Amino acid sequence: MADERLTATVAGLVQGVGFRYWTRAQAERLGLAGIAVNSPDGTVRITAEGPRPSLERLVTLLESDAPGRVDRVEAGYAKATGGFRGFDVG
């Protein structure tokens, strides 16, 4: 099974509450590589690569167990590019 790329935008109270670091811990536990970055509009943008089931599990975790308050997760999938080594917080 080929790896895929998840691009997700998470809206709500997700900045200043440890959300990106929590996301990194979840992604690492799932064996994903990528990055979580604060956006100027108050959202967090997540790009992650790995097996589709692990990416879908990350989205489920973002929607239910994340710190702060998640109002909305917009997620899309594409072919992985392989440009990440590990999971970073930007």
C-alpha positions in Angstrom: 0.0 0.0 0.0 1.5 3.3 -1.0 1.7 6.2 1.5 -0.6 9.1 1.1 -0.5 12.8 2.2 -3.0 14.3 4.5 -3.5 18.1 4.5 -5.8 19.2 7.3 -6.8 22.6 8.6 -8.1 22.6 12.2 -10.3 25.5 13.4 -11.3 26.4 16.9 -9.2 27.2 20.0 -6.1 25.4 18.8 -3.3 27.9 19.3 -1.6 28.4 22.6 -3.0 25.2 24.2 -0.3 22.7 23.2 -2.3 21.5 20.2 0.6 21.2 17.8 2.8 19.3 20.3 0.0 16.9 21.1 -0.5 16.4 17.3 3.2 15.6 16.9 3.0 13.0 19.7 -0.1 11.4 18.1 1.5 11.4 14.6 4.7 9.9 15.9 2.8 7.2 17.8 1.0 6.4 14.4 4.3 6.3 12.5 3.6 9.4 10.5 5.9 12.1 9.2 5.0 15.7 8.6 4.5 19.1 10.3 1.9 21.1 12.2 2.0 24.9 11.9 0.0 27.8 13.3 -1.7 29.9 10.7 -2.2 33.7 11.0 -6.0 33.2 10.9 -5.9 31.1 14.2 -6.1 27.7 12.6 -3.5 25.0 12.6 -2.4 23.5 9.3 -1.2 19.8 9.4 0.5 18.0 6.7 1.3 14.3 7.4 2.4 11.4 5.3 2.0 7.7 5.9 -0.5 4.8 5.4 -4.1 5.9 4.8 -5.5 4.1 7.9 -3.0 5.9 10.1 -3.8 9.3 8.6 -7.5 8.6 9.1 -6.9 7.7 12.7 -5.0 11.0 13.2 -8.1 12.9 11.8 -10.3 11.0 14.2 -8.1 11.9 17.1 -8.0 15.6 16.0 -11.8 15.6 16.0 -12.3 14.0 19.4 -9.3 14.0 21.8 -7.2 17.1 21.0 -6.5 19.8 23.6 -8.2 23.1 23.3 -11.4 23.1 21.4 -11.8 21.8 17.9 -14.7 23.3 16.0 -13.9 21.9 12.5 -11.3 19.7 10.7 -11.1 20.1 6.9 -9.0 17.2 5.6 -7.9 16.1 2.1 -5.7 13.3 0.8 -3.3 13.1 -2.1 -0.3 11.1 -3.1 2.7 11.3 -0.7 5.8 13.2 -1.9 8.2 11.7 0.7 9.5 15.1 1.6 9.3 14.7 5.4 11.7 13.0 7.9 10.0 12.8 11.3 7.2 15.1 12.5 8.0 18.7 13.2 6.2 21.6 14.9 6.6 24.8 12.9 
